[in-house]
Amino acid sequence: MQIFEYTDLDKEEVMDFIRDASLCIDDPAHVNMRTLPDLLYGDKKRLSGDNGTYYFLKINDKICIGSGIYISQFDPYVALGGVRSWVNEEHRGKFLLGGVILPEQLEWAKRRGMKTFAVSFNEYNQKLRHNFMRTGTGIVKRKGPGGLFHGSKPQIVEFPVEIQYTKQWLLYRNIDESYQPNWEAIRWVDK
């Protein structure tokens, strides 16, 4: 099992993973994968350069999980992780996203001086937020050293927020306990 940033992999290999995920039409997240190439390589580049990155987990030399992180547009001290996440079906339920990828993203946020690390959930998967909260963001009963929430109590924003014009639900961890993002500033308002 190895973690790679997308820049460390062949673009064709990355694009094959994205294409395969986007073809899984029974999964509502497949739609999000269609826009991922533009976030990595195209005009938007939200998940590239100094602003963000995208991590892949390879098992037996095959990409099985992908997930991005970037510095939010609403607060320069908030890193949004778990972005455009995809776990191949055969690896779901093994806590690899929360147990391997998200801790790597947390370290990315710390290296950049972020004060808060948040994971967002779309409407169709917001129930996962409570599972992640209960298990330590996918880390099975392990909240000790190395766990995503070690030394910091996980928090839930109790109302939906607007991120990239989309209704989202947030789970977050304060890296700097003295800092509190203004979640009200991005509260979702039904239109």
KETOR-159530 format. One line per 4 residues: their letters; for each residue x, y, z of N, C-alpha, C. Coordinates in steps of 0.001 Angstrom, whole numbers, padded with zeros to 6 digits, m for minus. Each point is the difference from the previous one (the first is absolute). Example, Ala and Ser with C-alpha at 12.3 -4.5 7.8 and 13.67 -1.06 7.14 Angstrom:
2
as	013190/m005690/007800/m000890/001190/000000/000900/001200/000000 ~ m000350/001050/m000720/000820/001190/000060/m000770/001090/000730
END
This chain:
191
mqif	000850/m001173/000000/m000850/001173/000000/000896/001235/000000 ~ m000237/000906/m000976/000798/001219/m000104/m000886/001187/m000332 ~ 000357/001165/000545/m000696/001243/m000285/000846/000824/m000961 ~ m000657/000589/m000981/000657/000855/m000981/m000806/001270/m000184
eytd	000676/001105/m000275/m000685/001184/m000502/m000157/m000199/m001507 ~ m001015/000632/m000554/m000287/m000210/m001417/001181/000386/m000885 ~ 000817/000956/000435/001142/000439/m000799/001104/m001056/m000054 ~ m000062/m000981/000895/000996/m001070/000018/m000392/m001180/m000887
ldke	m001194/000063/m000578/m000498/m001099/m000826/m000115/000437/m001449 ~ 000017/m000963/m000876/m000202/000246/m001414/m001417/000523/m000217 ~ m000137/001072/m000757/m001309/000606/m000232/m000992/m000994/m000598 ~ 000459/m000863/m000857/m000892/m000988/m000615/m000574/m000957/001056
evmd	000825/m000391/000954/m000466/m000878/001082/m001059/000711/000851 ~ 000233/001258/000284/m000963/000804/000761/m001304/000122/m000785 ~ 000105/000316/m001269/m001193/000171/m000825/m000780/m001307/m000152 ~ 000683/m001136/m000040/m000690/m001294/m000050/m000825/m000224/001267
fird	000576/000313/001164/m000725/m000135/001274/m001240/000896/m000007 ~ 000173/001252/m000420/m001107/000952/m000034/m001083/m000475/m000968 ~ 000407/m000452/m001174/m000967/m000483/m000988/m000800/m001186/000544 ~ 000689/m000954/000600/m000690/m001173/000546/m000994/000400/001092
aslc	000393/000924/000862/m000903/000458/001068/m001201/000724/m000590 ~ 000227/000822/m001001/m001098/000784/m000575/m001000/m000882/m000744 ~ 000382/m001208/m000344/m000899/m000918/m000703/m000862/m000835/000953 ~ 000217/000126/001299/m000786/m000742/000999/m001279/000769/000286
iddp	m000916/m000033/m000948/m001176/000871/000051/m000976/m000339/001124 ~ 000127/m001147/000630/m000868/m000333/001135/000417/000717/001277 ~ 001165/000593/m000005/000508/000721/001161/m000142/001496/m000266 ~ m000734/000735/000870/m000193/001434/m000276/001298/000799/m000064
ahvn	001064/m000483/000628/001279/000729/m000014/000684/m000043/m001358 ~ m000455/m000857/m000887/000666/m000106/m001304/m000024/001325/m000752 ~ m001032/000796/000220/m000121/001295/m000686/001156/000922/000388 ~ 000395/m000039/001276/001105/000846/000461/001323/m000351/m000668
mrtl	000144/m001227/m000404/001257/m000409/m000615/000157/000586/m001409 ~ m001101/000333/m000630/000073/000561/m001360/000728/001338/m000026 ~ m000103/000775/001079/000642/001317/000027/001410/m000036/000600 ~ 000413/m001149/000506/001310/m000095/000638/001165/000344/m000937
pdll	000010/m000438/m001252/001142/000365/m000863/000235/001506/m000089 ~ m001073/000785/m000048/000163/001451/m000083/000559/000565/001307 ~ m000341/m000622/001129/000520/000470/001291/001473/m000338/000174 ~ 000459/m001023/m000716/001409/m000400/000084/000854/000604/m001114
ygdk	m000492/m000086/m001218/000823/000337/m001158/m000525/001172/m000828 ~ m001248/000342/000168/m000626/001007/m000856/000117/001404/000542 ~ m000960/000825/m000366/000017/001419/000355/m000210/000260/001490 ~ m000818/m000816/000640/m000352/000289/001398/001154/m000273/000960
krls	000643/m001132/m000116/001173/m000380/000796/m000174/000226/001506 ~ m001212/m000213/000491/m000269/000173/001434/000802/m001002/000841 ~ 000254/m001164/m000568/000691/m001051/000743/001455/m000144/m000439 ~ 000619/001111/m000356/001381/m000073/m000477/000797/001209/000464
gdng	001291/m000064/m000224/000894/001103/000359/000049/000230/001503 ~ 000126/001272/000378/000067/000336/001426/m001357/m000093/000685 ~ m001069/m000047/m000781/m001355/000016/000561/m000502/m001371/000446 ~ 000481/m001069/m000607/m000515/m001305/000362/000710/m001124/m000716
tyyf	m000476/m001216/000260/000545/m001175/m000672/m001032/m001113/000045 ~ 000311/m001064/m000679/m000878/m001166/m000029/000857/m001215/000295 ~ m000455/m000801/000954/000728/m001199/000410/m000646/m001253/m000561 ~ 000838/m000958/m000317/m000459/m001315/m000434/000622/m001057/000898
lkin	m000779/m001021/000267/000495/m001167/000722/000046/m001150/m000993 ~ 001173/m000602/m000099/000162/m001155/m000887/000184/m001245/000861 ~ m000704/m001032/m000383/000153/m001316/000618/000346/m000967/m001128 ~ 001068/m000758/000194/000477/m000917/m001043/000200/000727/m001327
dkic	000581/001191/000091/000350/000830/m001155/m001214/000472/m000813 ~ m001192/m000015/000621/m001208/000489/m000681/m000642/001080/000860 ~ m000361/001130/m000640/m000694/001060/000727/m001364/m000518/000441 ~ m000280/000142/001301/m001297/m000462/000508/m000774/001116/000695
igsg	000679/001079/000388/m000647/001114/000695/000641/001303/m000469 ~ m000840/001018/m000126/000485/001341/m000297/m000762/001007/000844 ~ 000681/001064/000415/m000638/001035/000818/000852/001259/m000006 ~ m000677/001149/m000065/000707/001269/m000088/m000108/000853/001247
iyis	000861/001002/000057/000000/000996/001068/000388/001335/m000611 ~ m000607/001076/000515/000384/001332/m000458/m000304/001032/001077 ~ 000606/001165/m000157/m000238/001113/000921/m001310/000648/m000417 ~ m000897/000135/000947/m001335/000499/m000308/000045/001436/m000505
qfdp	m001023/000362/m000741/m000115/001372/m000497/m000635/000915/001040 ~ m000707/m000559/000971/m000704/000820/000988/000836/000312/001233 ~ 001110/m000720/000186/000853/000242/001162/001398/m000534/m000320 ~ 001021/000852/m000023/001341/m000451/m000380/000662/m000922/001017
yval	m000656/m000239/001143/000543/m000892/001019/m000758/m001319/000102 ~ m000916/m000233/m000945/m000781/m001241/m000011/000392/m000825/m001221 ~ 000429/m001233/000247/000266/m000943/m001082/m001193/m000941/m000106 ~ m000485/m000171/m001209/m001109/m000918/m000255/000556/m001297/m000578
ggvr	m000143/m001076/000745/000491/m001303/m000432/m001134/m000911/m000416 ~ 000358/m001152/m000507/m000999/m000955/m000442/m000748/000440/m001247 ~ 000592/000917/m000750/m000659/000598/m001167/000092/m000945/m001195 ~ m001127/m000152/m000678/m000094/m000870/m001186/000550/m001393/000321
swvn	m000316/m000487/001193/000482/m001326/000410/m000711/m001099/m000771 ~ 000768/m001018/m000300/m000546/m001194/m000629/000744/m001214/000541 ~ m000765/m000996/000398/000558/m001273/000456/m000573/m001077/m000914 ~ 000877/m000738/m000666/m000490/m001091/m000840/m000815/m000963/000850
eehr	m001025/m000549/m000600/m000988/m000793/000735/000624/m001110/000841 ~ 000998/m000682/m000507/000593/m001126/000734/000771/000437/001252 ~ 000237/001314/000148/000750/000497/001164/m000865/000818/000951 ~ m001275/000094/m000274/m000904/000756/000881/m000206/m000752/001313
gkfl	m000206/000778/001056/m000250/m000586/001313/001249/m000481/000711 ~ 001163/000253/m000550/001267/m000429/000604/000705/001144/000721 ~ m000641/001156/000074/000503/001176/000709/001327/000502/m000548 ~ 000230/m000209/m001282/001251/000452/m000609/m000005/001502/m000273
lggv	m001149/000554/m000367/m000066/001447/m000217/000273/000722/001315 ~ m000760/m000325/001028/000166/000667/001290/001253/m000406/000744 ~ 000441/m001212/m000191/001147/m000490/000754/001347/000252/m000639 ~ 000017/000245/m001306/001273/000173/m000705/000072/001358/m000713
ilpe	m000995/000292/m000831/000052/001219/m000818/m000248/001261/000826 ~ m001075/000018/000801/m000309/001227/000749/001104/000389/000984 ~ 000639/m000929/000713/001135/000412/000835/001144/000619/m000811 ~ 000213/m000484/m001212/001023/000597/m000880/m000411/001423/m000379
qlew	m001290/000191/m000248/m000501/001333/m000323/000114/000938/001207 ~ m000256/m000519/001184/000167/000802/001218/001443/000483/000121 ~ 000953/m000858/m000272/001414/000396/000048/000300/001065/m001051 ~ m000592/m000119/m001185/000148/001012/m001044/m000476/001345/000539
akrr	m001165/000004/000663/m000562/001240/000557/000915/000591/001068 ~ 000517/m000831/000861/000905/000484/001057/001261/000625/m000594 ~ 000566/m000635/m001022/001223/000534/m000632/m000232/001381/m000605 ~ m001226/000311/m000344/m000330/001289/m000608/m000550/001005/000996
gmkt	000058/m000322/001271/m000435/000942/001024/m001506/000156/000132 ~ m000749/m000974/m000481/m001453/000060/000139/m000384/m000129/001473 ~ m001096/000607/000374/m000451/m000040/001392/m001177/m000951/000193 ~ m000653/m000368/m001100/m001138/m000914/000056/000046/m000931/m001198
favs	m000313/m001253/000240/m000107/m001014/m001050/m001448/m000472/m000023 ~ m000672/000160/m001126/m001415/m000372/m000117/m000190/m001005/m001128 ~ m000979/m000864/000186/m000400/m000955/m001026/m001463/000289/m000304 ~ m000320/000152/m001278/m001379/000319/m000376/m000677/m001212/m000623
fney	m001317/m000012/000154/m000819/m001097/m000504/m001153/000588/m000791 ~ m000246/m000544/m001183/m001143/000422/m000798/m001284/m000498/000639 ~ m001108/000519/m000478/m001308/m000392/000523/m000189/m001518/m000047 ~ 000391/m000639/m001101/m000236/m001436/m000156/000866/m000860/000923
nqkl	001095/000545/000518/000842/m000823/000885/000217/000633/001366 ~ m000860/000941/000392/000224/000683/001269/m000148/m000934/001199 ~ m000674/m001145/m000163/m000087/m000961/001103/001389/m000537/000380 ~ 000923/000020/m000947/001365/m000435/000290/000679/000890/001034
rhnf	m000429/001239/000069/000575/000942/000963/m000127/m000554/001417 ~ m001150/m000568/000314/m000213/m000548/001343/000821/m001279/000216 ~ 000155/m000811/m001042/000857/m001187/000106/001450/000411/000241 ~ 000451/001014/m000737/001376/000475/000163/000194/000590/001396
mrtg	m001006/000712/000490/000081/000598/001338/000135/m001096/001056 ~ m000809/m001023/m000146/m000019/m001083/000979/001299/m000804/m000016 ~ 000566/m000219/m001159/001173/m000860/m000106/001316/000765/m000049 ~ m000035/001312/000066/001241/000764/m000108/000363/000220/m001452
tgiv	m000983/000354/m000806/000147/000201/m001431/000602/m001229/m000652 ~ m000676/m001096/000246/000353/m001231/m000679/001071/m000817/000690 ~ 000587/000502/001058/001042/m000736/000686/m000674/m000833/001078 ~ m000065/m001284/m000201/m000755/m000889/000862/000518/000055/001430
krkg	m000806/000590/000880/000250/000023/001439/001443/000370/000351 ~ 000626/000796/m000846/001383/000373/000263/000108/001511/m000013 ~ m000061/000569/001172/000114/001453/000088/001300/000393/000689 ~ 000932/m000936/000051/001302/000267/000604/000934/000626/m001013
pggl	001306/000045/000317/000972/000583/m000918/m000143/m000606/m001393 ~ m000005/000848/m000995/m000179/m000445/m001364/m001442/000072/m000451 ~ m000926/000059/000942/m001407/000124/m000349/m000321/001429/m000407 ~ m000944/000161/m000879/m000329/001320/m000529/m000422/000975/001082
fhgs	m000675/m000494/001024/m000496/000899/001032/000770/m000117/001310 ~ 001185/m000582/m000021/000800/m000078/001217/000325/001407/000504 ~ m000307/000252/001258/000324/001288/000608/m000974/001103/m000354 ~ m001059/m000310/m000720/m000957/001027/m000391/m001365/m000643/m000165
kpqi	m000984/000584/000616/m001352/m000522/m000099/m000587/000343/m001374 ~ m000541/m001004/m000697/m000635/000300/m001281/m001254/000831/000212 ~ m000268/000871/m000942/m001141/000902/000089/m000886/m000183/m001224 ~ m001292/000225/000191/m000952/m000017/m001103/m000604/001386/m000115
vefp	m000066/000521/m001226/m000775/001208/m000244/m001434/m000497/m000138 ~ m000875/000488/000847/m001355/m000542/000115/m000945/000425/m001120 ~ 000450/000856/m000881/m000851/000457/m001099/000775/m000171/m001305 ~ m000715/m000084/m001116/000711/m000121/m001270/000670/001319/m000374
veiq	001086/m000120/m000761/000744/001168/m000469/000080/m000045/m001521 ~ 000383/001130/m000583/000174/000074/m001451/001480/000034/m000325 ~ 000436/m001028/m000717/001377/m000071/m000467/m000048/m000280/m001491 ~ 000623/000862/m000772/000002/m000122/m001457/m001428/m000132/m000542
ytkq	m000887/000842/000518/m001392/000079/m000457/m000809/m001262/000290 ~ 000490/m000811/000939/m000640/m001272/000294/m000295/m000106/001492 ~ m001158/m000539/000321/m000376/m000249/001386/000877/m001127/000545 ~ 000697/000293/001092/000938/m000951/000601/m000239/m000094/001506
wlly	000438/m001090/000583/m000009/m000215/001449/001447/m000178/000424 ~ 000376/000593/001144/001404/000009/000412/000259/m000727/001317 ~ 001150/m000632/000006/000625/m000552/001196/001382/000626/000019 ~ 000455/000477/001157/001308/000659/000001/000774/m000266/001274
rnid	001279/000280/m000115/000924/m000098/001118/000789/001303/000035 ~ 000051/000617/001176/000833/001186/000150/001443/m000445/000195 ~ 000861/000489/m000835/001437/m000228/000167/000511/000967/001059 ~ m000475/001226/m000081/000278/001040/000991/m001280/000177/000813
esyq	m000002/m000477/001229/m001206/000013/000832/m000505/001412/000293 ~ 000847/001004/m000152/m000442/001373/000267/m000735/000618/m001184 ~ m000011/m000689/m001129/m000610/000546/m001212/m001367/m000618/m000234 ~ m000954/000819/m000364/m001337/m000497/m000334/m000456/000638/m001310
pnwe	m000134/m000804/m001064/m000497/000560/m001265/m001422/000533/000157 ~ m000347/000949/m000824/m001341/000568/000004/m000877/m000803/m000964 ~ m000506/m001127/000464/m000833/m000862/m000835/m001290/000698/m000412 ~ m000487/000912/000834/m001227/000739/m000345/000150/000759/m001315
airw	001203/000442/m000300/000231/000774/m001222/m000278/m000821/m001261 ~ 000033/m001324/000129/m000265/m000847/m001173/m001222/m000889/000226 ~ m000847/000374/000927/m001231/m000777/000248/m000813/m000098/m001285 ~ m000484/m001197/m000278/m000836/m000236/m001178/m001349/000703/000188
vdk	m000419/000701/m001021/m001305/000660/000001/m000772/m000592/m001174 ~ m001159/m000600/000283/m000826/m000539/m001087/m000429/001138/m000914 ~ 000110/m000238/m001266/m000304/001042/m000988/m001315/m000255/m000680
END
